Amino acid sequence: MEEISQGYDFPTFPNPLVEIKNLTKSYGSNVVLKNITFQLPRGTIVGLMGPNGSGKTSLMKILTGMINDYSGQVIIDGESIGAHTKAITAWLPDKTYLPQWMSAKQAINYMADFYTNFDKPKALDMLEKFKLKPDMRVKSMSKGMQEKLLLLLTMSRNAEFYVLDEPLGGVDPSGRQFIMDTILNNRPEDSTILLSTHMIYDMERVFDYALMIGDQRVLQYNTVDFFEAAGRDLNQLFQEVFPYVG
């Protein structure tokens, strides 16, 4: 198999949706991202991979404006993180942000009031397809139910940029195909998705690009076709880049 170098020749794009330049993020003396630079193209699905603690969630929170104490430049749709970027970015965290007393229907109404690009009829349709009861409260939902509710709230926004943190984390194997179909069928055609996952085998088929971070930097970033042409599927590549993860 062809040797693939780490940390060089990352792709660039004439009109990227996301531009990150020399981004560094630390928590006290712990540096999780150090001087990283890359771009995300429009209209693609990018898989974000790396071991626990590699900075994936920190990167996502920076992109969504939830973390702002970093150095470097983060540009989305030509603008620094702010009102415009937050308006076009839909964020799916790995933990629920909904109050325990809130029902599924109340959550939908809340999002419809908060975001002008929220499609309430789509959300109600997805609620039925997910077999979630409108009046069921968050505190009565299983972890998988809560994750489905968060997913439908996220994908009911007609956003340009979707940032999804482990959308299959609490879903059993039989439901993963349904979740992926939900994501693929409800994204606007020209939108970009950055999706963090440990379930590479389940997700590889939908990725256009693979972005692997670890040791404070970007270690691999290119099209899935590029890696396959070099004789690697993403599972193989992940094990080569992170041999200590088992």
N, C-alpha and C positions, 0 to 999 in steps of 0.2 A: 504493500500500500504506500501511496505517496506521503512523504512527511509533510505535515502542516505546521508552519511556524506559528508561534504565539506572540500576539501583541503587535503585529505589523500588517500593513496593507488593508486596513478596514475600508469598506466601501463608503463613498461619498455620493451625494445626489445634488442635482441642479436646483431643486426647490424642495428641500426637506421640510417635513412637518416639525421635527424636533432637532435642535442643534445643541449639543453639550460640548463645552470647551473648558478644559483644565479644571474640571469639577473635583473639589476635595471636600469631604465631610468627615468630621471627627466627633467623638463623644469623649470629652476630656482628652486624655492622652491616647485613646484608642482610635486610630485612623481606620475607617472602613472603606472609604473611597479616596484614592489619591491621584489627582491630576488626570482624570479620565476624559477622553474626547471621543465622541462618535455622533452619528446622525441617524435619524429614523426616517425612512421614506414615507410618502403618503400612499394610502390605499393598500397597505400590507399588514400581515400578521407576524409579529416578531416574538419569538419565544425567549424569555429571560430565564437563564438557568445558572445555578451555582449552589454550593453547599450552604447549610444554615450559617448565618453570621457573615455572609459574604458581602452584604450591603444591598441586596435586592430590594427589600422593603424600604430601606432608607432612600434608595434611588427613586422608587415609586412615590414616596411621600414628598420628595423634592419636586418631582414633576407635577404633582397635584397641588402644590402650594401649602402642604401641611408642615413642611420643614423649610425654614428659610435661613438658618444659621449655617451657611456653607460659603465656600469661596469658589470662584469660577463663574462661568456664564451658562445659563439655561434659557434657551429661546424656544418657544412653541408658536408656530404660525407667524413667525417674524417678530414676536414680542416677548419681552421678559415676563416672568411669572407675575400674574396680576389678574385683574377682573376679566380681561378678554380670555386669557388662557384657561381660567377656571370655568368660564361659561361654555367652552367648547370641549372640556375634558370631563369624562365620566369615570369615577373611581370606585372600584370594588375592592374593599379591604378584606383581609383574611379573618376579621372578627366583626361581629355586628356592632353597628353604631346606633341602632334603634332602641328607644326606651322600652323596658320590659312590659309596660302597660299598654303599649300601642298595638292596635290590631293591624292585620295586613291591609285592609281597606283604608284605615287611617294613614298608614305609611304611604300608600299610593296618593291619597289626597294631599298629604304634606309635600311630597315631591312635586306634584302638579302645581302647587302654589309657589314653590320655591324656584323651579326651573322653567323658563319659557319654552325650552326645547323638549320638555317631557311629554310623551304621548300617552295620555291616560287610557284611551280605549285599548291601545296595545298592551298596557300593563294589566288591565282587567282581563283581557283575553289570555295573557300568559299566566295569570293567577289561576284561571280555570284549567288551563293545560297542565299546570304544575300540581293540580289537585290540592291547592291550598284554600282553606276556608276563609272567606273575607273577614269574618268576625273573630277568628282565632287570634289571640294575643301572642306577642313574641315570647313571653315567659312560658307559654304552653307548647311552644314549638320545639321539635328536636333540632339538633345542630344542623342536620341536613336540610330541614324545612327552612330554618333561618337563612342558610346559605342560598337556597333557591329564591327566597324573597328578596334578598340583597341583589342577586343576579338579575331578577326581572326588573327591579327598580333601576339598576344600572343600564340594562340594555333597552329600557323604554325611553331613554334619552336619545335624541337624534344628535349625537355628538360627533365631533371630528376625530377625537382621540379617546380611546378606551384603555384604562390602566387596570388590569385585572390581576389580583394577587391570589394565586392558588384557588381558582374557581372550582376545581374538582376535589379539593381537600377533604370534604366531609361527605362525598357522594360515593355510594357503593358502585361496583363495576357495572352493574346493569343500567345505572342511571347516567353514566359518563357520556355515552353516545348522545343521549337526549340533551344533556347540558351543552355539549359542543354544538349540536345542531341549533340549539337556541341562540347561542352566541353568533354562529355563522349566518343564520337566517334573519337576525334582527339588527345587524350592523348596517349602517348606511354604506353604499357601494364604495365610496372613496375614503372611508374612514381608516384610521390606523389603530391596530390593537397591539399593546405591549402586555404580554401574558406571562406571568411567573408560574412555574410549575416544577414539581419533582417527578411528575408522572410523564416522563418523556415519551415512552412507548405509546401512550394513549393520545398524545398531542402532536407527535411528529408530523403526521399527515397533513395537518392544517397550517403548519408554519411555512412562511416564505423565507424568513431569516432566523438564524439562531445566534443569540447573544449570550456569551458565558462570561461571568465575572467571578473573581476570586483573588485572593492575595492583594486586595485593595485596587485592582485594575481590571480592565477588559482583557480577557485572555484569548477569546475567539469571537469573531463576528463576521458572518458572511451568509450567503444564501444557502439554504438546505441543499440545493442542487450542486453548489460548489463542493460541499463536503461529501456528498454522495459520489461525485465524479472522482474524488480522491480516495474512494473506497471506504467511507465511513458512514454509518447511520449515526443518529444523534446520541444513542446510548453508548456506542463505541467511542465516539468523540468525547463524551462526558467522562467516561472512565479513563481515557488518556489524559485529559486535562486535569482531572481530580482523582488521581489513583488512590488517594487516602480516604475517599468517601466510600463506605461500604454499607 
